[in-house]
Amino acid sequence: MTQYQSIYRKWRPGFFEDIVGQKHITRTLMNAIKLNRIAHAYIFSGPRGVGKTTTARILAKALNCQEGPTDHPCNKCNQCIRINNGQSMDVVEIDGASNRGIDEIRELRSKIGFAPAEGKYKVYIIDEVHMLTNEAFNALLKTLEEPPSQVLFIFATTAPHKVPNTILSRCQCFNFRRISIDEIVEKLKKIIEEDKLNIDLPSLRLIAESATGSMRDAESILDQVISFSENKVTYEDVKELLGIIPQKLFLQLTRAIANQDTKEGLELIDKLVKEGVDLHQFVQDMIVYIHKLSLIKILGNNSNYSSMPEEENSDQLLELAAAIDKKIMIDTIEELNKIEDKIKYHHYPWILLELLVVKMTQNKNENQKKESADKPIVNKKETAEKKREESFHKGNKKKEAQSSKKASKSNNNDQGKCQFNEIWPKVLSRVKSERISLHAFLTANSEVYIEGNQLMIGFHHDCLFHKESLEKRENREKVEAILSEEANFKIKINCFITENNNNTGFTHFDLDENKGKIENKDAINHESINSGAQNESSEQIKKDNLSDNGILKEARDLFGGKIIED
């Protein structure tokens, strides 16, 4: 029985011309061989599966071929065959991850001085060289500085930034790039034609996209797909094998975000969890999906950069691309990028996705509410009156400013009366039902008036306790929340100490919920003082004020007990 050989090993390039997507490197090496300008040390860096080790082996063959050094090794002589089979004594491949210590490098140095056993050059290929320890790198320095003429070092690495600069400066560095999708597809087409495999072009393209620029990964996926599908490979087989998430799920979630539909978005996340979808993969694919959708919106569907697979519902995509805002797409991609690394290790990964959905579908609504609250209310009557005054007092700027200020105060007070006549009884009723002690603090005021977006509440010196209690964060935020809900815009509370005869110039209101309307408090206080209270002592007046405000009654209802007269 013939031993099976995997596709990526069977189709490993044997010549520089066969290496896919790295012409900038292969051309340089071929010319260096022709011109006899071979360096003593090279560093091949780049992603996995792009041809670093393969290029190193071809370079070793080119130097040791019986017809060489040549830029086109014969692959037929004894040296080429032994190097291809990994049996050559002159080409030593070392795994830097498992032979990373100083002892291994010292052993390597002890053998460098010997002449090649079979060919012209002794080639040391060290894979993943960045895994060597600092001591091992230091042991290599002198050898790299002045190596024997017949010795060549080739270092391969996926992380060149981890290689010390002292090593990099002694080598020629070549950066291998990721292989494009079209180049991978062309190589796969050549493989299926030679091996007479039955697979369509969309399936090959899907394999190439899943390989993310790695030729070796693409060939391994193709090998796996063929084993899965036996005779004929279909697009659905490739999707099932690779665990490709259906595009309609991305469409539904993107549409929910665009429509600010939190419920639909959360239901979709719950569906993903129940079906066992890999949420980390979902986030990665969602980023790619929205990126392609943004290209459709910006460039149109006819562009090569924005073309979508044929199995997609193009009508729905074009409709969504036209409806969704660019900023929403950019913000969504940024949020997905933030959770991409976290979601892989999170114990409850779906929570991160749910939070993303809530944030993206609620932010717009919150911003609209904030803009509505911050937008000043336009009083048409005030504007018209102000224009008439400006026209009438055109010649006297000082008089015009005073009249405008006076008119503004009057209209603001009328507006405040009208609004608070409706909402204040509701506010007090809600406060009393939720926290009766807070209701007592509110009703102990001596004056209340509106100033901009603030409710100004004045207290006598005797009610300092009520003022301080109302100013506590918990109490203040509670009242402000109820006020803002009833008024449909944000209102802040500002408490201050007032004197009996203090006149601020604003209209003062008595906002007791039992009266059901707002009255001028200055008139009420005046009538109360002139009704026969002149013969009473100041101490008795304080008791009457407490009784009028109902604080003693509220305290008795709250704490129990009875009132005892001295």
C-alpha positions in Angstrom: 0.0 0.0 0.0 1.4 3.4 -1.1 1.8 5.9 1.7 -0.4 8.9 1.2 1.3 12.3 1.0 -0.6 15.4 1.9 -1.3 18.1 -0.7 0.9 20.8 0.8 3.9 18.3 1.0 3.2 16.9 -2.5 2.9 20.4 -4.0 5.8 22.0 -2.1 7.7 24.2 -4.7 10.9 22.8 -6.0 12.1 25.9 -7.9 12.2 29.6 -7.1 9.7 30.2 -9.9 7.1 28.0 -8.2 7.0 30.1 -5.0 3.7 32.0 -5.0 3.5 35.6 -4.2 7.1 36.3 -3.2 8.7 37.5 -6.5 10.5 40.4 -4.8 12.4 37.8 -2.7 13.0 35.0 -5.3 14.2 37.5 -7.9 16.8 38.9 -5.5 18.1 35.5 -4.5 18.3 34.3 -8.1 20.3 37.4 -9.1 22.6 37.0 -6.1 23.4 33.5 -7.2 24.1 34.5 -10.8 26.3 37.4 -9.6 28.0 35.3 -7.0 26.9 37.7 -4.2 25.7 35.2 -1.6 25.5 36.6 1.9 26.6 34.5 4.8 23.4 35.0 6.8 19.7 35.6 5.9 16.6 36.3 7.9 13.3 35.3 6.4 10.4 36.8 8.3 6.6 36.8 7.7 3.4 35.0 8.5 3.1 31.2 8.7 2.7 29.2 5.5 4.0 31.8 3.0 7.1 30.0 1.9 10.0 30.9 4.3 11.3 27.4 5.0 10.6 26.3 1.4 12.6 29.2 0.0 15.5 28.3 2.4 15.5 24.7 1.1 15.5 25.8 -2.5 18.4 28.2 -1.8 20.3 25.3 -0.2 19.7 23.2 -3.3 20.7 26.0 -5.6 24.1 26.3 -3.8 24.8 22.5 -3.4 23.4 21.3 -6.8 26.0 19.4 -8.8 25.4 21.9 -11.6 25.6 24.8 -9.3 25.7 27.2 -7.7 22.7 27.8 -10.0 19.5 29.8 -9.8 17.7 26.8 -11.2 18.6 23.5 -9.4 18.1 20.3 -11.4 16.2 18.4 -8.7 17.6 15.2 -10.2 21.2 15.0 -8.8 22.0 13.2 -5.6 22.4 16.4 -3.7 19.0 17.8 -4.7 17.2 14.6 -4.0 18.8 14.2 -0.5 18.0 17.8 0.3 14.3 17.4 -0.8 14.0 14.3 1.3 15.7 16.0 4.4 18.6 13.5 4.3 21.5 15.8 3.4 24.3 16.0 5.9 25.2 19.5 4.7 21.7 21.0 5.2 20.9 21.1 8.9 17.3 22.2 10.0 17.0 23.2 13.6 13.8 24.0 15.5 14.5 27.1 17.5 11.6 26.5 19.8 12.9 23.2 21.1 16.7 23.9 20.7 16.8 27.4 22.2 19.5 27.2 24.9 23.1 28.1 24.9 24.2 24.5 25.0 22.6 23.7 21.7 24.2 26.7 20.1 27.6 25.8 21.5 27.3 22.3 20.0 26.3 23.9 16.7 29.4 26.2 16.8 31.7 23.2 17.5 30.6 21.6 14.2 30.7 24.8 12.0 34.5 24.5 11.4 34.2 21.2 9.6 34.1 21.2 5.8 30.9 20.1 4.0 30.5 16.4 3.7 28.8 16.2 0.3 28.2 19.5 -1.3 29.9 22.9 -1.6 28.1 24.7 1.3 27.1 23.8 4.8 23.6 25.4 5.4 22.0 25.9 8.8 18.3 26.6 8.7 17.0 27.7 12.2 13.2 27.9 12.2 11.4 30.2 14.8 14.8 31.7 15.6 13.1 34.4 17.8 12.6 31.6 20.4 16.3 31.4 21.2 17.4 32.8 24.6 19.5 35.9 24.9 22.5 33.8 25.9 22.1 31.7 22.8 21.9 34.8 20.6 25.0 36.1 22.2 26.8 32.9 21.5 26.0 33.3 17.8 27.3 36.8 17.5 30.9 36.1 16.9 30.1 33.3 14.4 27.8 35.5 12.4 30.4 38.2 12.4 33.1 36.1 10.8 31.7 32.7 9.7 33.7 30.2 7.6 33.4 30.8 3.9 31.6 27.6 3.3 28.9 28.1 6.0 25.5 29.8 5.4 22.9 30.7 8.0 19.2 31.1 7.2 16.9 32.2 10.1 13.2 31.9 9.7 10.8 33.7 12.1 7.2 34.9 12.4 8.3 37.6 14.9 11.3 39.5 13.7 10.8 42.2 16.3 11.9 39.7 19.0 15.2 39.1 17.3 18.0 41.3 18.8 19.2 44.1 16.7 22.8 42.8 17.0 21.6 39.7 15.1 19.5 41.6 12.5 22.4 43.9 11.7 24.6 40.9 10.7 22.0 39.4 8.3 20.2 40.3 5.1 16.5 40.5 6.0 13.7 39.5 3.7 10.1 40.1 4.6 7.6 37.6 3.2 4.1 39.0 2.6 0.7 37.4 2.9 -0.4 35.8 -0.3 -3.4 37.4 -2.1 -6.7 35.5 -2.5 -6.4 35.5 -6.3 -2.9 34.0 -6.2 -4.1 31.3 -3.8 -7.1 30.5 -6.0 -4.8 30.2 -9.1 -2.5 27.7 -7.2 -5.5 25.7 -6.1 -6.9 25.6 -9.6 -3.6 24.2 -10.8 -3.7 21.5 -8.1 -7.3 20.3 -8.9 -6.6 20.2 -12.6 -3.4 18.1 -12.1 -5.1 15.8 -9.6 -8.4 15.8 -11.5 -10.5 16.9 -8.6 -14.2 18.0 -8.9 -14.5 21.4 -7.1 -16.1 24.6 -8.3 -14.5 28.1 -8.3 -16.7 29.6 -5.5 -15.6 26.8 -3.2 -12.0 27.5 -4.0 -12.4 31.2 -3.3 -14.0 30.4 0.0 -11.1 28.2 0.9 -8.7 30.9 -0.1 -10.5 33.5 2.0 -10.4 31.2 5.0 -6.7 30.7 4.6 -6.0 34.4 5.4 -3.0 34.7 3.2 -1.3 31.3 4.0 -0.7 29.0 1.0 0.0 26.0 3.3 -3.3 26.6 5.2 -5.2 26.8 1.9 -3.7 23.5 0.7 -4.5 21.8 4.1 -8.1 23.0 4.0 -8.4 21.7 0.4 -7.1 18.3 1.5 -9.6 18.2 4.4 -12.5 19.2 2.2 -11.7 16.5 -0.4 -11.8 13.9 2.4 -15.1 15.2 3.6 -16.9 15.4 0.3 -15.3 12.3 -1.4 -16.0 12.7 -5.2 -17.6 16.2 -5.6 -16.9 19.2 -3.4 -19.8 21.7 -3.1 -19.9 25.2 -1.7 -22.2 24.0 1.1 -19.7 21.2 2.1 -16.9 23.8 2.4 -19.1 26.1 4.6 -20.1 23.2 6.8 -16.6 21.9 7.2 -15.1 25.3 8.0 -18.0 26.2 10.3 -18.8 29.3 8.2 -21.5 31.3 10.0 -24.5 32.1 7.7 -24.4 35.6 6.3 -28.1 36.2 7.1 -27.2 36.3 10.8 -24.8 39.2 10.1 -27.5 40.9 8.0 -30.1 40.6 10.8 -27.8 41.9 13.5 -26.6 44.8 11.3 -30.2 45.7 10.4 -31.2 45.6 14.1 -28.4 48.0 14.9 -29.3 50.3 12.0 -33.0 50.3 13.1 -32.1 50.9 16.8 -34.1 47.7 17.6 -32.6 46.5 20.9 -35.1 43.6 21.3 -34.3 42.0 17.9 -30.6 42.3 18.5 -30.8 40.6 21.9 -33.0 37.9 20.6 -30.5 37.2 17.8 -27.6 36.9 20.3 -29.7 34.5 22.4 -30.3 32.4 19.2 -26.5 32.3 18.5 -25.8 31.0 22.1 -28.5 28.3 21.9 -27.2 27.1 18.5 -23.6 26.9 19.9 -22.1 29.4 17.5 -18.4 30.3 18.2 -18.9 33.9 19.3 -15.3 34.8 18.9 -15.5 33.7 15.3 -18.8 35.5 14.9 -17.2 38.8 16.1 -14.3 38.4 13.6 -16.7 37.6 10.7 -19.0 40.5 11.7 -16.1 42.9 11.4 -15.4 41.6 7.9 -19.1 41.8 6.9 -19.6 45.4 8.0 -16.4 46.4 6.4 -17.6 44.9 3.1 -21.0 46.6 3.6 -19.3 50.0 4.1 -17.4 49.5 0.8 -20.7 48.8 -0.9 -22.1 52.0 0.5 -19.1 54.1 -0.4 -18.0 52.6 -3.7 -21.1 50.9 -5.0 -21.6 47.2 -5.7 -19.8 47.3 -9.0 -16.4 47.9 -7.5 -13.9 45.1 -7.2 -13.2 46.2 -3.6 -16.9 45.9 -2.6 -18.1 42.9 -4.5 -19.9 40.3 -2.4 -20.2 36.5 -2.9 -22.8 35.5 -5.4 -24.8 33.5 -2.8 -25.6 36.7 -0.9 -29.0 38.4 -1.3 -27.7 41.4 -3.1 -31.0 43.3 -3.0 -31.2 43.1 0.8 -27.5 44.1 1.1 -27.9 47.1 -1.2 -31.1 48.2 0.7 -29.3 47.9 4.0 -26.2 49.7 2.7 -28.3 52.6 1.5 -30.3 52.8 4.8 -27.5 52.5 7.4 -25.5 55.5 8.5 -21.7 55.5 7.9 -21.0 56.6 11.5 -23.0 53.6 12.8 -20.9 51.2 10.7 -17.6 52.8 11.9 -18.7 52.8 15.5 -19.9 49.2 15.3 -16.5 48.1 13.9 -14.7 50.0 16.7 -16.8 48.3 19.4 -16.3 44.9 17.8 -12.6 45.4 17.7 -12.7 46.3 21.5 -14.3 43.0 22.5 -12.6 40.7 19.9 -9.7 39.8 22.2 -11.8 39.8 25.4 -14.6 37.6 24.2 -12.1 34.7 23.6 -11.3 34.4 27.2 -14.5 35.7 28.9 -16.4 33.1 30.9 -19.8 34.5 29.7 -18.9 35.8 26.2 -22.4 36.5 25.1 -22.7 39.2 27.7 -20.1 41.3 25.8 -22.1 40.9 22.6 -25.4 41.8 24.4 -23.7 45.0 25.9 -22.5 45.9 22.4 -26.1 45.6 21.0 -27.5 47.7 23.8 -24.9 50.3 23.5 -25.2 50.6 19.7 -29.0 50.6 19.7 -29.5 52.9 22.8 -26.8 55.6 22.2 -28.7 57.3 19.4 -31.9 57.5 21.5 -30.0 58.8 24.5 -28.3 61.5 22.4 -31.6 62.5 20.9 -33.1 62.9 24.4 -30.0 64.9 25.6 -30.3 67.2 22.6 -34.0 67.7 23.2 -33.3 68.5 26.9 -30.5 70.9 26.1 -32.4 72.7 23.3 -33.8 76.0 24.6 -37.5 76.5 24.5 -38.5 79.2 22.1 -41.2 81.6 23.3 -42.7 83.1 20.2 -44.6 85.7 22.2 -41.4 86.8 24.0 -39.5 87.0 20.6 -42.1 89.1 19.0 -42.3 91.5 22.0 -38.5 91.7 22.1 -38.4 92.7 18.4 -41.0 95.4 18.9 -39.0 96.8 21.9 -35.8 96.8 19.9 -37.5 98.7 17.1 -39.1 101.2 19.5 -36.0 101.8 21.6 -33.5 101.8 18.7 -32.0 105.1 19.6 -31.4 104.3 23.3 -29.3 101.2 23.9 -29.3 101.4 27.6 -33.0 101.7 27.9 -33.5 98.9 25.4 -31.4 96.5 27.4 -33.3 97.3 30.6 -36.7 96.8 29.0 -35.7 93.5 27.3 -34.4 92.2 30.7 -37.7 93.2 32.4 -39.8 91.6 29.7 -37.8 88.4 29.8 -38.2 88.0 33.6 -42.0 88.6 33.3 -42.4 86.0 30.6 -40.2 83.5 32.3 -42.3 83.8 35.5 -45.5 83.4 33.5 -44.1 80.3 31.8 -42.9 78.9 35.2 -46.4 79.5 36.8 -48.2 77.8 34.0 -45.9 74.8 33.9 -45.5 74.2 37.7 -49.2 74.7 38.3 -49.6 71.4 36.5 -46.6 69.4 37.6 -45.9 70.4 41.2 -48.9 68.7 42.8 -47.9 65.5 40.9 -44.3 65.8 42.1 -45.3 66.3 45.7 -47.8 63.4 45.5 -45.1 61.1 44.1 -42.5 62.1 46.6 -45.0 61.6 49.5 -45.9 58.2 48.3 -42.3 57.1 47.9 -40.6 58.8 50.8 -42.7 60.8 53.3 -39.7 62.3 55.1 -38.5 63.8 51.9 -41.9 65.3 51.4 -41.6 67.0 54.8 -38.2 68.5 53.8 -39.6 69.9 50.5 -42.7 71.5 52.1 -40.6 73.3 54.7 -39.5 76.0 52.2 -40.1 79.6 52.6 -40.0 80.5 48.9 -39.6 78.7 45.5 -38.9 80.2 42.1 -37.6 79.1 38.7 -34.3 80.4 37.3 -33.3 78.8 33.9 -33.3 75.0 34.4 -33.0 75.3 38.2 -35.7 75.1 40.8 -34.6 77.5 43.5 -35.8 76.5 47.0 -35.2 79.0 49.9 -35.2 78.1 53.6 -35.2 80.2 56.8 -32.4 79.8 59.2 -34.8 77.8 61.4 -35.1 75.1 58.7 -31.4 74.5 58.2 -31.9 70.8 59.0 -34.5 70.5 56.2 -32.2 72.3 53.7 -29.2 70.1 54.5 -31.3 66.9 54.4 -32.7 67.9 51.0 -29.2 68.6 49.7 -28.0 65.1 50.5 -27.1 63.3 47.3 -29.7 60.5 47.6 -32.5 62.9 48.4 -31.6 65.5 45.8 -31.2 63.0 43.0 -34.6 61.4 43.9 -36.4 64.8 43.7 -34.6 65.8 40.5 -35.5 62.6 38.8 -39.2 63.0 39.6 -39.1 66.6 38.5 -37.4 65.8 35.2 -39.8 63.0 34.4 -42.8 65.3 35.0 -41.4 68.3 33.2 -39.9 66.3 30.3 -36.6 68.1 30.6 -33.7 68.1 33.1 -34.2 70.2 36.2 -31.6 70.8 39.0 -32.4 71.7 42.6 -30.6 74.7 44.2 -31.2 75.2 47.9 -30.3 78.5 49.7 -30.9 80.3 53.0 -33.2 83.3 52.8 -34.2 86.1 55.2 -37.8 87.1 56.1 -37.6 90.5 54.4 -35.4 89.4 51.5 -36.7 90.4 48.1 -34.8 88.8 45.2 -36.8 90.4 42.5 -38.3 87.1 41.4 -41.9 86.0 41.8 -42.1 83.7 44.8 -44.5 80.8 44.8 -46.2 78.7 47.5 -46.1 75.2 45.9 -48.1 73.3 48.5 -49.8 70.4 46.8 -53.0 70.9 48.8 -53.7 74.3 47.2 -53.6 72.8 43.7 -52.2 76.0 42.2 -49.3 78.4 42.6 -50.0 81.7 44.5 -47.9 84.7 45.3 -46.3 83.9 48.6 -45.3 87.5 49.4 -49.0 88.4 49.6 -49.7 85.4 51.8 -46.9 86.2 54.2 -48.1 89.9 54.4 -51.7 88.9 55.3 -50.5 86.4 57.9 -48.2 88.9 59.7 -50.9 91.7 59.8 -53.7 89.5 61.1 -53.0 90.1 64.8 -49.7 88.5 65.4 -48.0 91.8 66.6 -48.5 90.9 70.3 -47.0 87.5 70.1 -43.4 86.8 71.0 -40.8 85.8 68.3 -40.7 82.3 69.9 -44.4 81.9 69.4 -44.2 83.0 65.8 -41.6 80.3 65.1 -44.0 77.7 66.6 -46.9 78.9 64.4 -44.7 78.9 61.3 -43.7 75.3 62.1 -47.4 74.4 62.5 -48.4 76.2 59.3 -45.8 74.3 57.4 -47.1 71.1 58.7 -43.6 69.8 59.8 -44.7 68.7 63.3 -47.6 66.9 61.9 -45.5 65.1 59.3 -42.9 64.2 61.9 -45.5 62.8 64.2 -47.0 60.7 61.3 -43.5 59.5 60.4 -42.0 58.7 63.8 -45.2 58.3 66.0 -45.7 59.9 69.4 -47.5 63.1 70.4 -46.7 66.8 70.7 -46.0 68.1 74.3 -46.4 71.8 75.1 -43.8 73.3 77.5 
